[in-house]
């Protein structure tokens, strides 16, 4: 059965990008695909494939993306490449691997994990790959120091072997390595809100709502910024405000965080 149709029957939305995803690598026979490679993006913010492809192109000069299939934090699936197309997921191993990635940094929603299992089961069946050949990025030789894919792969392989279509989301959440596992579906919330924020301390300005994104400036006590957007991420606990900077680019700044399930005081005040 076609991947899009098979996922639709499970209530999973697939965006077919195979005709627009950049591709400049060689092709291979589908029979050469013997392993699945599992990844995460390494950042908690949700990013579309286009943004990842832009980063790979500008930072590494790649004309081809890294993942055949990519699961967003919304649990929507992006299908980027056919199995006979070689992508750039794991250096020195790409010629025999079909790559699947999940948006996140070692902490994923229960729905993402449920979708991941369904996606892996589909491609294991269609590529004739047994569960013991489903490997995390760091399990490939030469990549042992990598933190990717940010999950317990032995637990995931056991789940692939035993999971049926009716497996509960609660049981699937236990495969992540994060100590902040959730028993409910957590979603990043972003909404429009206008206000003026006055920081009480020095806070970094970033290019994206992620503490690993580029620092492009700072606001200090006594200054203020007019913002028009808010993002709340229940996974990492940060509350972000955003605005369009003088450069014309959108900027982001953390104004509070959550620790041990408790909202901490705001790093300033809003008027």
Buried (B, 14 or more C-beta within 10 A) or exposed (E): EEBBEBBEEEEBBBBBBEEEBBBEBEEBEEEEBBBBBBBBBBBBBBBBBBEBBEBBBEEEEBEBBBBBBBBBBBBBBBBBBEBBBBBBBBEEBBEBBBBBBBBBBBBBBBBBBBBBBBBBBBBBEBBEBEBEBBBBBBBBEEBEEBEBBBBBBEBBBEBBEEBEEEBEBEBBBEBBBBEBBBEEBBBBEBEEEEEEBBBEEEBBBBBBBBBEBEEBEEBEEEEBBEBEBBBBBBBBBBBBBBBEBEEEEBBBBBBBBBEEEEEEEBBBEEE
